[in-house]
Amino acid sequence: MSEIREQGTYAPVASFLSTHPSLTLKDFDATISHGLDLFSTGVDFDFEHLEANLSAMEKVIPALKRIFKKPLIELKEEDRILPVEAAEAISNKTLSHLSQHPELWDKIEGDTLTPRQLLTRTYQDLYATYENVLVVRYYQKVLSYCRRNLVRLRGMMYARLSLNINLLDRENHRNYYVALEQLQASYIKNYAAFSSRAETDIRLMERMVASLLPYANRPIYRHCKNAKGKFLLRKTNILSMQKDYHRVYVSYRNLFAHHGDDGVYEENQQNEAEYHAFIQCLLLYAAKSYGFVPTDDSLPLSGHSFVFRLAGWTMTMENEGDIFWLRFQKDVSYQIALVPKAKKADRNADAVYTYGEWDEKPDVCLSLDDIDSFRRLERLFLEGMVYSDLTRDTCPFCQGKLTYDKKSKTYICPSCHQTIQEKQCSNTGKTYLSTGISHAKWLPYSGEEGEFERDHYLEAMYRYRNINRDTPYGEEICPRCHKVHHD
């Protein structure tokens, strides 16, 4: 067994940028899939390492389940003052304590003393021992490891569903297929090499997760899951002598701990600077594939501010540390802040979205393993363009001419069928804008791939041309009150 290491890495992106410090926006397009990969093709995935770790975990799962069903616990004894009806053990100590504390008396009638409370010995099962905390942490790490790798493999497999090309399709952006071609240049030829293996590993991890999830209802998990403080790996008598605990300990040590020290190795740690370098490149790629033209294409990618223009709109892209700003200007200004999932929202922005990878559940999921990451950013571009425009004469999606339909009070683009409509929240009275595709109909998900693919389908139901979120039934969620209006 070898210790867990991060499967999805953004180091190649950061490494490429550091070795090409003079790379400019002008040469940026030529580097996509030719040194600078913004989508994982699967060829670099270490299946041997993944399968070795899964095999090691699978061998320990029976022992893990036995511990969850019948853990070793300690009996905690404690003297407590309780109401008479709750007191179970009465001893000489109880009577002695009662005689010295008249505040616990209820009444005295003749020679009879009626107590209100008594000192009694209580017994409590203590689950949160060091050994049980280790077992629960191992359980959490196995689930986390499987979920993270499921996301990556499913993302690579999902990419094949994006290859259904219709050259007459007006619902996708005119540059969409060009963007896909760049991102998937090496994916298509490598797909056959990893697809069968990936499907096998996906099924294995799905079985492991499904078999472990019910054990989250066990008392040992409820009592130990939120154990606080620094956890140092050490060997105790129970971890040495009890067979099941020993198996979990050995697997934990081999998979999740640094060799040579007691510090726990978190498998989901990654260099934040590398991930931020990927986000910046993805933002630039999304802007250029959407049609934005830089005002100065000689700027190096290492810069912190870029200005783009498109059909009367100006978009300024800036990064302040790990916060990315998108500032739009046409008739009015509109600012969008992209902040890491762990950070608080900046209230100076008109709109704030958190970003991160799928398992972090941010507002905008951006990952090297997800082919649609750049489209989520382009949906933010659409939002900024719509809200910064008051004249409504140019389509923000295809730059065609907008027409106004008086009956529906909606702006419609005859070319790409983009719609823009101003609505009012019935709960707050505030107005907001709604976008979509004219005459688009919601169709329920009919695939059989799984939950991951279904979530992707629902997210892309309106080709990322809806700036507001929708329910799984295609109903728009109001951005003001976060509810569905049926009026």
Salt bridges, closest charged atoms under 4 A:
GLU3 OE2 - HIS258 ND1 3.96
GLU3 OE1 - HIS259 NE2 3.91
GLU6 OE2 - ARG148 NH2 2.98
ASP29 OD2 - LYS288 NZ 3.99
ASP44 OD1 - ARG152 NH2 3.69
ASP46 OD2 - ARG5 NH2 2.40
GLU48 OE2 - ARG197 NH1 3.17
GLU51 OE2 - ARG197 NE 2.90
GLU77 OE1 - ARG121 NH1 2.72
ASP79 OD2 - LYS93 NZ 2.73
ASP79 OD1 - ARG121 NE 2.68
GLU103 OE2 - HIS101 ND1 2.95
GLU109 OE2 - LYS107 NZ 3.39
GLU171 OE1 - ARG463 NH2 3.44
GLU206 OE2 - ARG154 NH2 2.71
ASP244 OD1 - ARG66 NH2 2.88
GLU266 OE1 - LYS141 NZ 3.03
GLU318 OE1 - ARG327 NH1 2.55
ASP322 OD1 - LYS343 NZ 3.00
GLU357 OE1 - ARG148 NH2 3.50
ASP359 OD2 - ARG148 NH1 2.59
ASP369 OD1 - ARG152 NE 2.69
ASP370 OD2 - ARG376 NH2 3.12
ASP370 OD2 - HIS456 NE2 2.88
ASP389 OD1 - LYS330 NZ 3.05
ASP389 OD2 - ARG392 NH1 3.75
ASP393 OD1 - LYS330 NZ 3.64
ASP455 OD1 - ARG454 NH2 3.18
GLU459 OE2 - ARG376 NE 2.64
GLU459 OE2 - ARG379 NH2 3.79
GLU475 OE2 - HIS486 ND1 3.86
GLU476 OE1 - LYS423 NZ 3.02
